[in-house]
Amino acid sequence: MRPSVRHLAFGPAVLLSAAIWIGGCGHDDGPMAPSSQSAVAVTAVSPPSGSTITPTGTPPGAFLPRGSGLLGATVTVTAGEELPFARLELFLATADGGEYCGQNLPDSPTWRPFHKGQTVTYTVTGFQVFRLPCQVTGIRAVFHTRDNPNLGGIPPAEFRVADSTLPVVYQLRQ
């Protein structure tokens, strides 16, 4: 049976389009560059997990004064994107449903800007303690972009750049 003119007119165009499409599927520009990701990690703590720590003052004005040696947490942060503003906050996490009983309010570093690919290691040594006694079960590090020092607490997810928790056990006592 003889093909119609219609099939002949569209047949080569369809074949040519298919050949271009199939040829594009096998094209390889080499490996894609890995996308950099933001990260935050508590890399060291002092004193060792299991210690009892006695803050100065009475909650909510109890403190582990900056530079006192009562508690130190070394944190490394890396930005996977350009950040016009960034802040590092640490929370003394609890398992009792209170979420946390202290925060690094007197020792919360900020950067303007924090460049893509930049890595900073910082040791936090100052914390405000909101309630005593408190059993700390982890140090939660939150690297975020919320630029309002009047808003307390763990920043909402839309502001968090990176978030991680190092499991530790500390007894905070009066």
N, C-alpha and C positions, 0 to 999 in steps of 0.2 A: 504494500500500500504506500502510496506516495504521500510525504508530509505536506501539510498545508503551508501556504506562504506565511501565515501567522506564526507557526512553530519555527520556521526558518528565520524570521525577523527577530524573534525574541530569544531563540535558542543560544546564539553566540553571546549575546549580552548577559544572559543568565550564567553561562559557563564562565565568562570572563569575570563577573562579579564573584562567583564562587571561588575561582582561582585566587583572586586578590584576597578574599576573606580567609581562605585556608592558608595562604602564604603568610598572612599576618599572624596566624595562630602559632606558627613555628618560630617567629622572630624572637631573638634573645639579645637583650642589651647587656647581658652579664648580670651578676648578682645585684640585688637591690641593696642599697645602703641601709643598715639597720637603723630604725628610728630610735632616738635616744629617749629614755624615760626618766621621769623625775623619781627620786628615791629619798627616803629618810631612814636612818637606822641608828639605834642606840648601840654603840660599839663597846662601851665599858662603863662600869659603875663602881663607886666607892662610897661606903664600905661594902663588903661582900653581901650578897643575898643572905638573909637569915638574921641580919643585925637588928638591934633595937636602937632607935634614934629618938632623942629628946629635943624637940623644938624649944625655942625661947618664946616667952609670951603666952597669951591665952587666945584660943580661937575666937573670932576669925582672924585675930591679929597675931597668930603664932607664926614664927618664921624659922626657917633654916637659913640663917644669914649668908649672903653671898660671900664666898671666900672663907667660910668658917671651917670647912673640912667635914661638916656633918653629913653632907650628901653631895655627890658629884656624878653627873651623867654626861659622858662624851657622846656627841651625836655628829653624824656625817650627813650632809644634805647635798643633793645634786639636782639641778634643774634640767628638765628635758625640753623646756621651752623658755623663751624670753619672758621674764616677769618684771613688770615695772615696780612692783612692791612685793616683798615676801617677809614672813615672820615665822619664827620657830617657837612653838609652845610645847611644853612638857606637862603631862598630867600624871599625878600619883594615883593610878587606877586602883579600884577596890572591887571585891567580889560580892559586896553586900547590897548591891542594887543602887548605891549612891553614885556610881560611875567613877568618881574620883574624890579625894579628900585634900588635895593640894595641887598647886600649879606654880610654874616658874615666873610668877608675876614680877618679882624684882630683877629678873635675869632673863628677859625674853628678847633675843636679838632680832633686829630687822635689817633689811637691805633695800636700797633704792638705786639702781635696779639690781636684780639677780639675773645674770646672763645665762642664756642657754648653754649647757655643757659645763657651767661653773660648779665646782665642788668645794664645800667649806666644812671644816671640822671645828666644832665648838664644844666647850665643856661648860655645862650649866651647873652652877653651884648654889644658887639662891632659889628658895621656894617659899611660898606662903601656904600655911596649913589651915584649912577651914574648920576641921573638927578633930577632936582627940577623944579617946584613943582611936587609932585607925590602923587597920592591917592593909598595907599596900601589897597588891598582887602583881603589879606591873608598872613599868614606866612607859607611858604612851607618848610618842613624839608625833606632832602634827606640824607639817610644813604647809603654810597656807598663804592666801593673798587677801584675807580680810583686813582692811586698813582702817579699823576703828578701835582704838584702845579702850573705849568705854563699854564695848560689848564683851562680856566675859563668857567663859565656858568654851566647850569644844566647838569650833567653827562648823557651820553647816557644810554638808558634802560639796556643794557647789563652789566653796572657797578652798577646799583641801586640794593641795597639789600632790602630797604624799603623806602616808599615815602608817605607823607601825608601832608595835608594842613589844618590849622586852620583858618577859616574865621574870619577876623578882619577888622576894618576900621581905618586907620590912615591917617591924612593929613601931609605930609612932606613939609615944607615951608622953604624958605631962610630967 
